[in-house]
Amino acid sequence: MFLSFCSMNDINFLFTSNSSLRISEADLLRFSRECIIKKVSKASFFIMPGDESRYLPFVIAGTFKVYKAAENGREITLYRIEDGQSCILSALSILNNTNFPATVETETDSEVLLIPAELLKYLVDSYPGWRNYRSEERRVGKECRSRWSPYH
């Protein structure tokens, strides 16, 4: 797995004046220092039940399956996370200070932006757009994919 830190140009691109996710220059700098872009191979276990939710994953490219294992061993798929989407269970786990309740596995080679939990909490508390960012995530995801991803 390859990790790289976000560049300031990438962060400025994501949070332009056209976005309800716009944040201050100081917070843009913090975002660029703390967020990580990670490439994940197909069929990798990305998050396991009981893991501490340390990041909000935002999919730049690829597909992740979120599922639970039933007592009889069968998988129960809860949902998939695709380009331009984030994991609602991760956000809820972070904001409610609980461990992750399911398994997240990659279905394709993927690339994800990881927003640290403490930074997400700060952004939600500080910016109204971050409290309702779901409406912006598809647009931002498409822009991420067209700018960064070799998988599109």
The 8 nearest C-alpha neighbors of each residue, nearest first, counted from 0:
[[1, 39, 38, 2, 37, 40, 43, 110],
 [0, 2, 38, 37, 3, 39, 36, 110],
 [3, 1, 37, 36, 35, 0, 38, 4],
 [2, 4, 36, 35, 5, 37, 1, 6],
 [3, 5, 35, 36, 34, 6, 32, 2],
 [6, 4, 31, 35, 34, 36, 9, 3],
 [5, 7, 9, 8, 31, 4, 10, 32],
 [6, 8, 10, 9, 31, 11, 5, 28],
 [9, 7, 11, 6, 10, 12, 5, 13],
 [8, 10, 12, 6, 7, 11, 5, 13],
 [9, 11, 7, 13, 12, 8, 31, 14],
 [12, 10, 8, 14, 13, 9, 7, 15],
 [11, 13, 9, 10, 14, 15, 8, 142],
 [14, 12, 10, 11, 15, 139, 9, 143],
 [13, 15, 21, 11, 12, 18, 20, 10],
 [16, 14, 17, 18, 12, 13, 21, 11],
 [15, 17, 18, 21, 14, 19, 20, 22],
 [18, 16, 15, 19, 14, 21, 20, 13],
 [17, 19, 20, 16, 21, 15, 14, 135],
 [18, 20, 128, 21, 17, 135, 132, 129],
 [21, 19, 18, 128, 129, 14, 22, 132],
 [20, 22, 14, 19, 18, 15, 16, 23],
 [23, 21, 26, 27, 20, 24, 14, 126],
 [24, 22, 26, 25, 27, 21, 28, 14],
 [23, 25, 27, 26, 28, 22, 29, 11],
 [26, 24, 28, 23, 27, 29, 22, 30],
 [25, 27, 29, 23, 28, 24, 30, 22],
 [28, 26, 24, 30, 25, 29, 23, 31],
 [27, 29, 31, 25, 26, 30, 32, 24],
 [28, 30, 26, 32, 27, 31, 33, 25],
 [31, 29, 27, 33, 28, 32, 34, 26],
 [30, 32, 5, 28, 29, 7, 33, 34],
 [33, 31, 29, 30, 34, 28, 4, 5],
 [32, 34, 30, 31, 29, 35, 115, 114],
 [35, 33, 114, 113, 30, 31, 32, 5],
 [34, 36, 4, 113, 112, 3, 5, 37],
 [37, 35, 112, 3, 111, 2, 4, 113],
 [36, 38, 2, 111, 110, 1, 35, 39],
 [39, 37, 110, 1, 109, 0, 111, 40],
 [38, 40, 109, 0, 108, 110, 37, 41],
 [41, 39, 108, 43, 109, 42, 38, 107],
 [40, 42, 107, 108, 105, 106, 43, 39],
 [43, 41, 105, 106, 104, 40, 44, 107],
 [44, 42, 105, 104, 41, 45, 40, 39],
 [43, 45, 104, 46, 103, 42, 105, 47],
 [44, 46, 103, 104, 43, 47, 105, 102],
 [47, 45, 103, 102, 44, 50, 48, 104],
 [46, 48, 102, 50, 101, 49, 103, 45],
 [49, 47, 101, 100, 99, 102, 50, 46],
 [48, 50, 98, 99, 100, 47, 51, 101],
 [51, 49, 99, 98, 48, 47, 52, 46],
 [50, 52, 98, 53, 99, 49, 97, 92],
 [53, 51, 93, 54, 99, 98, 89, 92],
 [52, 54, 116, 51, 115, 55, 93, 117],
 [55, 53, 115, 116, 114, 113, 52, 56],
 [54, 56, 114, 113, 89, 90, 115, 57],
 [57, 55, 113, 85, 112, 54, 111, 86],
 [56, 58, 85, 112, 111, 84, 113, 59],
 [59, 57, 111, 82, 83, 60, 84, 85],
 [58, 60, 111, 144, 82, 110, 140, 143],
 [61, 59, 82, 110, 109, 58, 144, 150],
 [60, 62, 109, 107, 81, 82, 108, 110],
 [61, 63, 81, 106, 107, 80, 105, 109],
 [62, 64, 105, 80, 104, 106, 79, 103],
 [63, 65, 79, 104, 103, 105, 78, 66],
 [66, 64, 103, 78, 77, 102, 79, 76],
 [67, 65, 76, 77, 102, 75, 101, 64],
 [68, 66, 101, 75, 74, 102, 69, 76],
 [67, 69, 74, 73, 72, 75, 70, 66],
 [68, 70, 72, 73, 71, 74, 67, 75],
 [69, 71, 72, 68, 73, 74, 67, 75],
 [70, 72, 69, 73, 68, 74, 75, 67],
 [73, 71, 69, 70, 68, 74, 75, 67],
 [74, 72, 69, 68, 71, 75, 70, 67],
 [75, 73, 68, 67, 69, 76, 66, 72],
 [74, 76, 67, 66, 68, 77, 73, 69],
 [77, 75, 66, 78, 65, 74, 67, 64],
 [76, 78, 66, 65, 75, 79, 67, 64],
 [79, 77, 65, 76, 64, 80, 66, 63],
 [78, 80, 64, 63, 65, 81, 62, 77],
 [81, 79, 63, 62, 84, 85, 64, 86],
 [80, 82, 62, 84, 61, 58, 83, 79],
 [83, 81, 60, 58, 59, 84, 140, 61],
 [140, 82, 84, 137, 58, 136, 59, 141],
 [85, 83, 58, 81, 82, 80, 57, 136],
 [84, 86, 57, 56, 58, 87, 80, 83],
 [85, 87, 89, 88, 56, 90, 80, 55],
 [86, 88, 90, 89, 91, 85, 92, 55],
 [89, 87, 91, 90, 86, 92, 99, 100],
 [90, 88, 92, 86, 87, 91, 55, 93],
 [89, 91, 87, 93, 88, 92, 55, 94],
 [92, 90, 88, 94, 93, 89, 95, 87],
 [93, 91, 97, 89, 95, 90, 96, 94],
 [94, 92, 96, 90, 91, 95, 52, 116],
 [93, 95, 91, 92, 96, 90, 120, 97],
 [96, 94, 92, 93, 97, 91, 90, 98],
 [97, 95, 93, 92, 94, 98, 52, 91],
 [98, 96, 92, 95, 99, 93, 51, 52],
 [99, 97, 51, 49, 50, 52, 92, 100],
 [98, 100, 49, 50, 48, 52, 101, 92],
 [101, 99, 48, 49, 98, 102, 88, 67],
 [102, 100, 48, 67, 66, 99, 47, 65],
 [103, 101, 47, 66, 48, 46, 65, 67],
 [102, 104, 65, 46, 45, 64, 44, 63],
 [105, 103, 44, 64, 45, 63, 43, 42],
 [106, 104, 63, 42, 41, 43, 107, 62],
 [105, 107, 41, 62, 63, 42, 104, 64],
 [108, 106, 41, 61, 105, 62, 109, 40],
 [107, 109, 41, 40, 39, 61, 105, 106],
 [110, 108, 61, 39, 60, 38, 107, 40],
 [109, 111, 38, 60, 59, 37, 39, 58],
 [110, 112, 58, 59, 37, 57, 36, 56],
 [111, 113, 36, 57, 35, 56, 58, 37],
 [114, 112, 56, 35, 54, 34, 55, 36],
 [113, 115, 55, 34, 54, 119, 56, 116],
 [116, 114, 54, 118, 117, 53, 119, 113],
 [117, 115, 54, 53, 119, 118, 93, 120],
 [118, 116, 120, 119, 115, 121, 53, 93],
 [117, 119, 121, 115, 116, 120, 122, 114],
 [118, 120, 116, 122, 121, 117, 123, 115],
 [121, 119, 117, 123, 118, 122, 124, 116],
 [120, 122, 118, 124, 119, 123, 125, 117],
 [123, 121, 125, 119, 124, 120, 126, 129],
 [124, 122, 129, 130, 120, 121, 125, 126],
 [123, 125, 121, 122, 126, 120, 130, 127],
 [126, 124, 122, 123, 121, 127, 129, 120],
 [125, 127, 128, 129, 122, 123, 124, 130],
 [128, 126, 130, 129, 125, 123, 131, 124],
 [129, 127, 19, 20, 131, 130, 126, 132],
 [130, 128, 132, 123, 131, 127, 126, 20],
 [129, 131, 123, 127, 128, 132, 126, 124],
 [132, 130, 129, 128, 133, 134, 127, 135],
 [131, 133, 129, 135, 134, 128, 130, 136],
 [134, 132, 136, 135, 131, 137, 84, 85],
 [135, 133, 132, 136, 131, 137, 138, 19],
 [136, 134, 132, 133, 138, 137, 139, 19],
 [135, 137, 139, 133, 138, 83, 134, 140],
 [136, 138, 83, 140, 139, 135, 84, 141],
 [139, 137, 141, 140, 136, 135, 142, 83],
 [138, 140, 142, 136, 137, 141, 143, 135],
 [83, 141, 139, 143, 137, 142, 138, 59],
 [142, 140, 144, 138, 143, 139, 83, 145],
 [141, 143, 139, 145, 140, 144, 146, 138],
 [144, 142, 140, 146, 141, 145, 59, 147],
 [143, 145, 148, 141, 59, 146, 142, 147],
 [144, 146, 142, 143, 147, 141, 148, 151],
 [145, 147, 143, 144, 142, 148, 9, 141],
 [148, 146, 144, 143, 145, 149, 59, 142],
 [147, 149, 144, 150, 151, 145, 146, 60],
 [148, 150, 151, 147, 144, 60, 145, 146],
 [151, 149, 148, 60, 61, 109, 108, 144],
 [150, 149, 148, 144, 60, 145, 61, 147]]
